[in-house]
Amino acid sequence: MKGTHMLTQTQIYLEKRLKVILPKGTCNTGEVGKRLVATIAKNYEALGYVFSPRLFRALTKLTETQLTAFYQSTLPVLKQMRGAHRSFNPMYPNFPKQVMEASALELYMNAILHYWSFWAKDAGLTDETWLPEYKKEERMPLTEPTKLDMIDLGSQADFDKIFTVLVEAKSSISESDKAILDWFVQTYRNQVLPLLPETIATKEQLAYVAGLLLKYTSSADEMARYIKTPTDVLRVAVGFSGGDVSLAEVTKFKKFGRPVRRFLLGLLERCKTDLAEEMVKYDTRWQRLGEVIHPGEYAKQYPRSAKAFEAIRNGTAQSFAGKVEEALQLDVNKAVDLLIKRPGDFARRLDHILRMGDGKRATFARKFISVADKVSTNVLLQVFTHFKTRGESEFRAVFPKGNLAKIHVLEGEVPALDKRFCLGFAEKVRKVLVQRFANLDKMGKVYLDESLKTYLVPFSQRSAAKALKTIARGSQIPLDGDYDTIRFFIWWMNMYAGKISETAWNRGNRVDIDLSASILDENFNGIADVAYYNLQDFAGHHSGDITDAPNGASEFIDISLSKVLQSNGRYIVMCINSYTQHKYCDLPECFAGWMGRMSPNSGEIYEARTVKNKIDIASDTTVVLPLVIDAKTRKVIWMDLGLKQRPLWNNVHNNRNNINLVVKAMTQLHKPNLYDLLAMHVDGRGKLVRNPKEADIVFSPETIAFDTDTILTKYL
């Protein structure tokens, strides 16, 4: 995986837990040690971090050599987490004041000269693009208060749990988390086996880890106990080939040696399900896999597998889904009798079945509830929310399997179902979940913050961007301060010399990324854009359009929340467009985010400690919508989305219809939220209290909302 070799233990531990492991202290340096540690701590405050008391004490016991090693290993990681590892030099170095005071003529002439120069560079007439030269003025120091994140002292055992937790997560994980699994298996080799959990609930993690063990160790046989179905085996083969274990995309299989072929066929032979019935779902992929592992050569040793491959090749197998579809054409009762045998499939088809039921709707609902305890928590929680909120949204946001960074918005109402029936059925599903959680360890007294209702459960993270703070798409997060200015930022770099992107219109390595902000009113109608073609507007200012980034480039946008509201605006959409049509996944580096600023002209333009969130942009699209600010409610709506379609000219104005529709759908998104999930746990195994001081466990945005690993392992 790209970038895996660059990971270190320090980086992983800081990014995942904000903890560090220290060598055992061998001295007590007294005041000298405290002053040295305090100096390091002061430097880290500028990045938005503070040491916990026990970490500070532990650091004062280290030698000067050990402290130097600690500083040299942690500083680059913390800088990168906040985006401070790069230099930020916008076109107008005295932004935003300089743009506020500039004449339209000055801004226009600078833009035209800059554009002429990049056209000349693309034509080979010059080696560099022209930028205006301005002297950077002294800026007032940043005096506004900022919240600091605490770095704590960790341990080797706690660090090792990161591997176990990621493998154990009851939902798909991100590409950056997969890179961490890769690091563990490469670094620990066979020693990683004791860290495997008792069960692996998510098939994608199962397949990915099995593929890593096949690749790096001689211990892949240890994964056999987790593999139950033919599709599990297919995922393992895909994982070993470096492909998409979600099976959303087709993978070209590697050439497998005989030990790997026997391993895969042995796994398949031990599956207790009807092999051909499940294999036909991915028949063409199985045919390709068969060409690689040659099941006919091992027919005597693995007869069931050989027979199933033959059925797939001859087209004589029928899938379970095919049997259900056939039954639905004849008699819905027969379809229900089939689906009862596979409760997970029943859950996914439930809405359709209930709509077909008419007079038997209540009967079908009871039949589902009778087998609901066999459905995964993830799916059951989604069934609960679906029926609880059914029909409440004007739009439906659909996320494609394998790439939730893209979105389809469906207009129109869903076919009708009686509201009372839906609410009653949702309550029955909730009781099943509460009973399931009641079998877990008791929680004692629990305080549950109602603000968690706007934080969504992070079900699928496979396409989530790596971020300073991980948030589920659609979550609505309060602005943590009384600042009026939102400062968007982006940093990117050209393609490396000699590399050419086939998607780019200039077929070169010059990369032009545009940062824009689209302002919408209460009804999601666009009222203004702050973009490369409009640096000054009633509510904000742009730092200038840079079209070439050989050494990296940056752009900023300041938006005043109060001015947005004064002009009947409400939503501020952060938009990132690849003007040269380079896909972000092809770039050496590209990251973006936002800050909260009280005094926009104080401090540096990029102040790391004011960064509220920073994300790496690495999607396979050319238009990305990281977030929306709701100026009325002072909330951030986290999107992390790529637009599926791109217009002829890649800018925010021509994308407005798509943007408006997506924003409207995301603000009406009905997905399971953390409050509902945790309330079920409290009902099943705890006692709710009104005062957090009386509680054994406090669930609030600060304690749980951003702890994705804990949510995915302990509460799903």
N, C-alpha and C positions, 0 to 999 in steps of 0.2 A: 504494500500500500504506500502511496505517495507520502513521503515525509516521515515514515515510521522510523527509519534509521536515525533521525535527528532527535527523537524523543529521549529524555533523560528521566531518571527517577524523580529528581527535584521538580522538573516541569510537570510531570504527571500529578505529583502530590499537591503542588500548589494550585494547579488548575482544577483539580477534582475536589480537594478538601480544604484548600488554603492552609495547609500544614507543611512542616518541614521536619526532617530527621537530622539530629545533631550528633556528632561524635561525643563520646563521654568526656565531660569536662575534667581536666586534670589539675586545674589551678584556681586560685581565688585572687584575682587581680585587683580587687577592691575598687577604689574610686577611679583609677586609671581605666580599668575594664568597663566600668559603668559609663564613663565619658565616651569611650570608643563605641560602645553599643548604642548610646544615646545619639551619637553622630550618625550612625547607620540608620537608626530609627527616624531621625529627622529627614534624611534623604528619602526614605520610603514614604513619609507623610506626603511629600510632593506628588507621589504616585497614587495616593489615596489609601495607604495601608498603615496599620499600627500593630505593634507587637502585643501579644497577650502578656499578662504579668509573669506567668510561668516560663514563657519563651524568653522574655527579657532576662529573668534570673538565670536561666540555663546558658544564655549567651555570655553573661558576665563571667562564667567559669571556664570559658574557652581561652586558649592561647591566642596571641595576636595572629599567628599563622593560620589557626583554625578559623578565626573570625574573617580573615582575608579570603579564605577559601569559601566560606559561607556567603560573603558579600558577592564574590565573583560568580558564584553559581546561581544565586537567587535574583540578583538585580536584572540580568537580561530577561529572565522569565517574567518578572513583575512588569517590566517595561512593555514587553510584548502583549501581556494580558490587557494592558490599558492603551495600547497603541503608541506608547511613547518611545518605541524603539526606532521610529522613523522621524525624519525631519519634515516639518510642515512649512512650505513656502508658497503661499497662494499668490496669485497674480497681483493682488493689492495687499502689501505687507502690513498696512495700517488699518485693515478691516476691523470692525465695520464702519468706523468713522470716515475713512477715506472714500468708501463707496457712497456713503450718505451725502458727502459734500461735493462729490465729483459732478461735473456737468454731463448732460446727455451726450454732448459732442465728444468730450474726452473719452467716455466709456465706449462710444461707437468707434472712434478712430483706433483706439487700442485693440478692439476686437477685430476690426478689418485687417489691420497690419499683421496681427497674430495669425488670422486665417490665411492670408496671402502667403505667409511664410511656411505654413505646413503644407499648402498646396505645392509650393516650390520644392520643399523637401521631398514630398512624395514623387515629384517629377525628376528628382535627382539634381536640382539646380543649386541646392544648398545643403549643408550638413546639419543644421539645427533650426529650430523654430524661434521666432522673435518674441520677446517678452518686454514689456515696458520696464524701465529702471526707476525705482523709487527708493529713497532713503528710509530705512525703518526707524520710526520715531521711538523715543523712550515711552514705555507704557506704565501706568500706575500699577503697583503690585496688586495681586489678587488678595482681597481682604475678606471676601464673603466666606461664611462658615461652610465646611463640607463634611459630609459623613465619611468616616474612615472604616474600611473593612479590616477585621482583626485576623492576623496570622498567628496560628497556634503551634504548639509543640506536638509532634506526632511520634509514631513508633513504627518499626518494621512490620509488626503484626497488623497494625491498622492499615498501613500502606498495602499489604498483601490482600487485604479484604476488598480492595478496589476491583481486583480481578474477579473474585467470587461474586461480588455484587453485580458486576456487569454481565457475567454469564447467567446469573440467577434472575436478572430483570424480566418481568412478566410483560414485556413489550419490546419491539425492535429498538435498537440503539443506533446512535449516529455514526457517521464515518470516522469522526475523531475518536469516538469510544472504541470502534473496531481497531483503530491504529494502536490504542492502548493494549487491547488483547493481544495483538500481534507482537508488541514489545515484550509483554510478559512471557509469551511462549518462546520467542526467540532468545530472551535473556535467561529464563529459568529452565528451558528445555523440559526434560523429564521431571524436574522438581516442581513443575506447575501442577502435576496430578493431584497432590494433596489439597490444592486450593479449589478443586472442582466442587460445586455444591452437590447435595444429594439428588436434587431434581433440576432439570433444565426445562422451564415451562415454554420458552419461546423457541420455535423451530429454527429461526434464523441464527440465533446465538449458537444453538446446538450444531448446526451445519458449519458455521464459520469456525468455531473452535475445533471441530473434528478435522476440517480442512487444514487448519494451522498445525495440528498434531501430526497429520499425515505428511505435511511439508517439512516440518522442522525436527520431528522426533521419531522414535520407534515405538510410541505408546498409543497409537490411534485406536488399538483394540479396546482400550479403556472406555471409549465412547459408545461401544456397542450396547451397553445397558440402557442408554438413553434413547436409542433409535427404535421406533415402534412401527413406522409405516413406510411404504415405498417412496412417498414424497420426501420423507426424511432422508432416505438414501440418495435421491436425486439431488437434494440440496447439498449433501456432503460432497458429491461429485462436482457440483457447481462451485462450491467453496474451495475445493482443492484446485480447481482450474482458475481461481481468481475471479469468478463471475458473481452475478447478482443473486444472493441466496434467498431473496424474497421471491425470485422467479418471475419478477415483472418484466425482465429483459432476457432475451435469449443469449446463452453463453456458448462459446466455442470451446469444446472440451480439449484438454491436453491429451497427449499420448500417455497412457498409464502403463507402468510396468506390471509384471505378473502379480507381485504381492498386493498391489493396490487393486487390481482387477478381482483377485480372490477375496480381498477384504470387502469390496462393495457388493459382490455377489453373495458373500456370506451374510452380510447385513440384510440383504433383500430376502434371502432364503428364510431367515428367522422371523420375518414379519408375519403376524398371525392373521392379517386381513386378506381379502381377496386381492391378489397382486394385480391382475390384469384390470380389474374394475377401477382401481385407483390410478394405475399407470396410464390409462387411456386419457385421463384429464390432460396430461402433458405428452401425448403420444409421439409427436414429432421429436421432442427432446429425448425421449426414451429411445427412439430409433437411432438418433445420433449417438447416444451413449452406448447403445448396443454395438455400434460400429467400432467403438473404441475398446470396450471390455470383452467382446467376443463371447457371449454367453454360451454359444453352441459348443465351444471347446471344453466347457466345464459342465456339460449337461448331466453327466453321471453324478458329479459331486453336488450340483445345485439344480435338481430337476424342476422344481417349482418355478425358479427364476427363468430357466430356459423356456419352459412352456409359456410363461407370461410374455416374454419377449416375442415369441412366435405369434401369439395372439395379437400383439400390438402391430407386428409387421403385416399380418394377414387382414387386419381390420375387423376381427371377429369379436373383440371385446366391447362391452358397453359400460359406460361410466355410471356412477351412482346418480350424478346430476341428470344424465340422459334418461335414466329410469324414472326419476321424479318428474321430469318434463313430460314424459310419455304418460305417466299416471295422471298428471294434471289435465291432460287433454281428454281423458276418459272420465275420471271421478276424483274429486278433490279428497275424498275420504281415503282412497288408496294411496294418494300422495302423502297424506298425514301419517298413515300407517308405516310408510317407508321412512319418513323423516324422524319419527320417534326413535328409530334405531340410531340416528345420528343427530343428537340434540343440537350440536353446533350449527349444522346445516339448517335445522329447523328454525333456530333463532334468526338466521340471516334471511330466511324466506317468510318470516312470521307475518309481517305486514301484508304481504301478498295473499298468504293463506287466509288470514282473518277477513280480508276484503272479499274473498271468494266464498267465505263460509255462510253468509246470510244467516239463516235460522240456526246454523250449527256453530256460530261464532263463539258462543260461550263454551261449547263442548271442546272446540279446538284449543281455546285458551287454557282450559283445565288440563288437556292432554300435554300442552307444552309445560305448564307449571309442574306437572308430575315428573318430568325429566329435567327440569331447569337446573337441578343441583349438579348435573353432569356438564353444564355449559361453563366455559371459562369466565372468570370474574370480569375480564375486559369486555367480552361480548355481552354478558348479562347487564353490566352497568350501562352499556350503550343502548340496549333494549329498553331499560328503565327510562333513560332520558328521552329516547325517541318517542315513546308513548306518552310520557309526562308533558312534553312540549309539542306534540304533533299538531301541525296546522298553524302554529303561531308565527311562522316566518313567511315573508313574501317571496324570499329567494331561498334556494337550497345550495349550499356550498358542497361540492363533491371533490374529494381529493383522490387522484388516481393512485392505485396500488403501486408501491415501489418508489413513488416520488411525490410526497405530500407538499413539496415546495412548489408544485404546480396546482392550479385550481380550476375547476369547471363550475360555473354558476348557472343553475337551472332556474328558470322563471316559471311561474304558475303554481297554483295550489296542488297539493297532493290529493289523490282521490279520498273522498270523505270517509271517515269512521266516527261513530258517535263519541263525543267528547267525554261523557260520563264513563262509557265503557273503557276508553283509553286510560283515563285517570285511575279507574279501579284496577285495571290490569297492571298498570305501572306499580301500584301499591303492592300487588301480589308478588311481582318480581322483586321489589324492594325487600319484602319479608324473607324471600329465599336468600338474598345477599346478607341480611342481618343474621339469619341463622347460621350461615357459613362463617361469618366473622365471629360468632359467639363461641365457636370451637377453638379459637386462637387464645393466646395468653391474655389474662385480664389486664386492663389498662389503668384501673383505679379512677381517680377523679380527673376529669378532662375539661379544659376550657377550649371552646371552639369559636374562633373569631368569624363573625358573619361576613367579613370582607372577603373571605376565601370563596365566596359565591362567584366572584368574577375571575377567579384563577381556574383554568381548565386542567383536567387530568392529562398528563403528557403520555398519551397512549402510544403513539408511534413517533420515534425520533430518528428514523433511518435517514431522512433528508434534512434534518434540522441543521442549521448553520452553527458552527462552533462559536460560542458567545461567552462574554464575560459572565453573564448571568443567563442560565438556560430557562426559557419560558415556553410553555405550550402555545401553539398558534391559536389565536382567538382570545387569549387571556387579556383582561383589561386591568391595568396596574395603575394605582394612583401615583401622581407626581409627588416625589418625596421632598417637598420644599415649597417655599413661597416665591420662587424666582419667576420672572415674567418672560425671559428670553429662552427659547429653545434653539440650540446651535447644532445643526446637522453637520456631519463631516464625512469625507471619504478620502482614502489614499490608495493609489494604485501605481503600477509600474508597467512599462512596455514589455512586450514579448522579448525573450532573450535573443541576442543577435544570431541571425541565421535561421531562426524559427519563423515559419510563415503559417498563419492560420487560414484555412480554406473558407472559414465562415466570414472573414473580414472583407469588407468591400474594397479596402485599399491593398489587400493581399500582401501586407507588410507587417513589420513588427511594431509600428507606431500605434499606440492604443489611446483612444479618446473616450474617457468615461465622463458622463454628465450627471451631476447632482442637481436635482430639482425638487421643488416643493409645490404641491398643488393644494390650493385652499378651496374647500367646499362649504356650502351653506348647510342649514339644518336639513334640507331635502336632498342633499348630496349633489347639488348642482355646482359646477365649477364657477368660481367668481374671480380667481386670480392664480397666476403661476409666478413663482420666483425661480428663474432658470437662466441658462446661458444667454437667452435672447431677451431677458428682462431682469437686469441686475437690481433694479430699484422698484419697489412696489409699496403699497400703503402699509403693509404689515411686516415687510422683511427686506433683506438685502443679500445678495450673492457676492462671493469673494472674487469672482472672475473665472471665465471659462478657459481652462488649459487643455490643449489638444495633443500634447506630446509629453511622455514621461520617461525619458531615458534613465533618469536617476530618481524616479518617483515623482508624483505630483499630488496635490491636494486641493480640494475645494470645500468651501464652507457656506452655509446659509443660516442666517439669523432670522427668527420669526418671533414677533411680539404677540403673546397670547391675548393681551388686553386689546391690542389694535385689531386683531382678528375678530374678536367679539364685538367691538365697536362698529365694525363694518358688516355685521350680520353674518360673519363666517362662523364655522364651528370646527370642521375637521381639517387637519393639516397632514397631508400625505407625503411621506418621504419617498422619493422615487430615484432610482439609479438606472441610468440607461447607457448601454454600450453603443456609442454613436458609430464606431467603426465596425460594429457587429461581431467583435470578439466575444466568445463565450467566456464567462468568468472562470469556469473550471480550467481554462487553458492558460490563464494569466499566472505569472510567477507569484504575485501577491496582490490582494485587493481586500481592504477592510473598510468598514463604515460604522457609524454609530451616532450618538447624540449626547449633548451636554445640557446641563441646566445652568444658566448664568443670570446673576442679579445685575451686574454692571458689565455689559458686553465689551466696553473699551478698556477694562482693567485686566491685569494679568496677560499672559500670552494668549494668542488666538487659540492654541491647543494647550489646555491645562488638563493634564491627566487625571487629577483628583476630582475634576468636575464631570468626568465621563460617567454617564449613567448606565450605558451599555455599549458594548463594542462587539461586532460580529464579523466573522470572515465571510466574504462573498465568494462562493465557489460553485454556484449552481450552473447547470448546462443551458442557461437561458441568456438573453441579452437585456432583459428588463426585469428589475427586482424591486419589490415593495417591502422594505423591512418592517415599517411600522406606520401607525396613524396616531396623531395626537388629537384627542377630543378636548378642545379648549374650554368647552362649557362645563364638563364634569372633571376636568383636569386629570384625565387618565390617558395612559398609553395603551393602544390596542396593538398587540404584537402580531405581526402577520408573517414575516419571513417567507414571502411568496415570490414566485416568478410567473410573469404573464405567459400564457401558452402561445398566444399569437403576437406577432410583431407587425407594426405598420410599415408603410413604405419609407417614411422618414421617422427615425427613431428619437422622438422627443416626447415630453410629457403632454404637450398640447394635443398631438395626434393620438395619444394613448388615452385621452380623457374619458371616453365612453367606457373603455375597459376598466380603467381605474375606478371610476365612479361606481360601476356595477360591483366590482370586487369589494370596495369599501362598504357598500351598503349590505352586501351579503355577510361580510365578516362581523359587522356590528350586530347583525341579527342571528349570529351563529348559536345554535343550541347543541352543545356538546357537554358530556359529563363534567361537572365541576368538583373541585377539591372539597368544598363544604359538604355536598351531598354524599360523597364517598366516605369522608371521615365521620359524618353524622351516623352513617350506617354502622361503622366500627364502634362508635360510642354507644349506640343503642344495643349492640350485640355483646359488648364486653367492657363497658365502662359506665361511669356516672357523670352526667353533664353538670358542671358548676358555672356560675355566672361571674365569679371573680378569679382572674388568672392566678392570684396569690394563693388561692386555696387548692390549686390544681397540681396533680402529679405530672401531667403532660399538658403543655400549652401548644395548641395548633393556631398559628398566626402566619401572616405573610413572611415575617422575619424568621420563623423557626422551620417552616416546611415548604413554602411555595416554590422556592428555587432549588430545593434538594431533590432533584429528579431521581437520583439513585435510590433514596430511601422510599419515595413514593412507589417506584416500580417494583421494589422487592418486599416491602413490609405491608403495603396497604392495597395492592392489587391482587 
